[in-house]
Amino acid sequence: HSFYNGIDSWPSHVRVGHATSSDGKKWTKQSTDGLLTGAGLEWSGVSIFVHDAIVLDDGTWALYFSTVRSSTNFASGVIGVATAPAPTGPWTLHDAPIVEPGPEGSWDSDGTVDPSVVQVGEQLWMYYDGNIGGRRAIGLATSDDGLTWVKFDDPNTDDISDPLLGAGNEGDWDETGVYDPQVVVSDEGFVMSYFVRRPGVASPIYEAGLAYSDDGLTWEKDEEGAYLSSDPWGFGGIFLSSLVHHEDEYFL
């Protein structure tokens, strides 16, 4: 199942569509008008963008999305959830955000967006990116039911919450910050794909890199650097990805 964002102008509220596939490569749309939209939701801002979906223990389907509070700043929103008894709906947007920015001065004080949710034991873990002053990093929140979330707090720091993956060192390909995580759990452990936006000659270049973890908390970036770039294609950007692991193959 794929839940995708459809739009015919910007700024405007997207509609979320639904498609299915038997092989993960050829897809068939299942709706002509879309399943839901953030229009009318008081805190949805300019729009919502769906990032991930999961089936909860009771069979409820959950769609995780982030909002866009500014049409020119996609990192300024909050994270919300919609639920349904089946992928075709009907979908209900919950009436309050589930992950919001931290207090002034914290690493995610200017926005919490781009959720990626995986099952870890009896819990759900959500990887998301936060920013302060445009500097973006990737953090974690956990939940027992998929609806109420608590941000990860490293007991060795005094901060209310802590990021797990940040920008590279000066001169590294990802020195500008990391965002839009997509995480899967496979036989190889935790695998994360993430994006970087860096300056280009005529327009910004969007690239994707990989990181690996044994426990989902301590991450090591792939030494090869970026594995995907918008530059050769001449695209204005690449974003809103989804990473899937199925039968020893990875799909992005």
N, C-alpha and C positions, 0 to 999 in steps of 0.2 A: 504494500500500500504506500502511495506517495500523496502527501498533502502539500500542495504548492500554492504560491501566491500569484494571483493574476491581477493585472492592472491595465487601464487604457489611457491614463494620463497621470501626471504628477505635478503638484501634490494632490492626492486623492486617496480615499480609503480603498485598500485592496480587497478582493474577495478571495476566499480560500477554496481551491478546487481539490478534487479527489481523483486519483488515477490508480489503476492496478496493473500488475505485471506477473507473468509466470516465470520470467527469467531475469528480471531486474534490468533489462536493456530495452525491450520494446514495451511501451506503455499505452494503455487505453483509458481515455478520460471517462469518468463515471458520472459527471455532472456538467450541465451546460450553463447553469446560472451561479455556480459556486455554492458552498455549504454554509458559509457564514462570513460576516464582515464585522469590523469594529465600529462601524458607524452607529451612533446613538449611545455608545458606551462612554460615560462621562469622562473617564480617565484615559481613553484610548489615544488622545492627541490627534496628530495628523493621520495616523494609520496604525494598524497592527501588522506584524510580519510573523507568520508561523515558522518555527524552527524545527520542532521535533514532536514526535507522537509516541505514546506507549499505552499498553493495555494494563490497567491496574488489576490487583488481585481479585476484585469482585466482578471482573469482566467489563468494567467501564473503560471506554476509550478516553484518553486525555491528550489534548493538543496544547503544547507550550509555545507561547508567543512573546515577543517583546513589542513595546509601543515605540512610536517615533513622535517625540514632542516638538521637534523642529524639522522642517522639510529639508534642511541642509546639514543636520547633525543626527546621524542614525545611532549615535552612542548615548543619546540623552534620555532614553526611556526607562521603563520598568518592565517587569516580567509578569505575565498573567497566564491563566489556563482556561480552556473550554473543555467541557466533558459531554459525552454522548453514550447511549447504550450500544451503538454500532457505528462503524466508520461512515455510514451514509447519514448519520444524525438521528433525531434532531440534536443540534449542538447548542449548549447553554454556556454563555460567557459568564464566568464567575465575577461577582460585583466588586472585587477589590484585587489589587496586585498581590502576588505571592512572594516576590522578591523585589525590594526597593533599595534605593541608594542608601549608603551608610551616612553617618554623621559628618559634618563639615571637617575636612582635612583627612578623611579616611580614603583608602585606595579606590573605593567605588562610590565616592560621594556625589559624582556628577552623572551617574547613570548605571543601570544594571540591565544588560540586554543579552541576546543570543544564547538562549538556553539549549543545552544538550543533556538528555536524561538517560541514565543506564541503571539497570538493576544490579545491586551489589549486596549479596546475601539477602537479608530480609528488608533492606532499605532501598530507597531510590536515591541516587546521587545526581545532582544537577551541576554541570560545569557551565559557567557563564562568564561574560567579560564585563568588567567595570572600568570606570575611568575617572581620573581627576585631572582637570585642566587639559583634557585631550590625550593624556598618557594612559594607554589601555593595558590591562593585565587580565589574567584568567584566574577565577576563583571557584569555590565549591559551596553548595548548599545541600543539605540532606533532609530526607523526609521519610516518615513511616507509612504515609497514606497517599503521597503524590499531590496533596493539596496544601498542607501546612509545611513550611520549609524553614530550616535553621541554617544560617551561614556557618561555614567552617571557621573555627577559632583555634589557632595554634597556641597551646598552653604555655609556650616559651616566649610569647610576646605579650605586650600590654594592650594591643589593639583589640577592638571588638571582633573583627574578622581579618583574615589574611589571604592574600593571593597565593596561588600555587605555581604559576608560571608567569614570568614577566619579560620585559624587553631584553634583548641581547646587549652585550657590551658595546661601547663606542667602536664603530667600524664593522660590526657584525651586520649581516643582511637584515636582521630583525630588530635593529637598534631603536626603531621608531615606536615599538609597542606591538603587542600580540592581541588578537581578538577573534571572535566568532569560532569558538572551539566546537569540534565534533568528536565525540569519544565513543569507542566501542570496546567491549571486553571479549577477547578471543583466547585461544590456547597460548598465544604469545604474551598474554597479560593485557594491560590497558594500552590502547593506541589512540593518540589524539592527532587530528589534523587541525591546524589553525591558520589564520590569515594574518598578513602583514601588508600595510599600505605605506609605500615609500615614495619619495619624490621621483619624478621622471622628467624627461626633457620637455615634452609638450603637455603631459598630463600625468597624474599619479599612476604608479605601477602596483598592481595587486598580486601578491604571491602567497603560496601556501606551503607550510612546512609540517613536519611530523615530530612528535615527542612520544616517549615510551615510559611506562611505569609498571612496577610490580604490584604496588598496593593502591594506586590511584591518587596518592598524596604527594609522593616524591617523583618528580618528572625529570627526564633527561632528553634534551633535544637531539634530533638526528644531526650528525656531523656533516651530512651532505648539504645541509641548507635547504633552500626552496626546491620543491619537486614539481611545482606548477606555477605558471606566471601568465598574466594577462598580456604581457608585452609582445610576444610573437604573434598573437592573434589580432592585435590592434584593438582589443576591447576597451571600453571605457572603465570597466571594472569587473571583477568576479567576486561573488559573495553569496550568502544564504545557501551554503552547501549542506549536504547531508552525507554522512559516512555510514556505510552498512557493511557488516562482515557476514558472509553466507557461504557455507561449504568451501572453506579455505580460500575464498576470493573476497577482495575488498572492492566496494563500489563507492565512488564519490559522485 
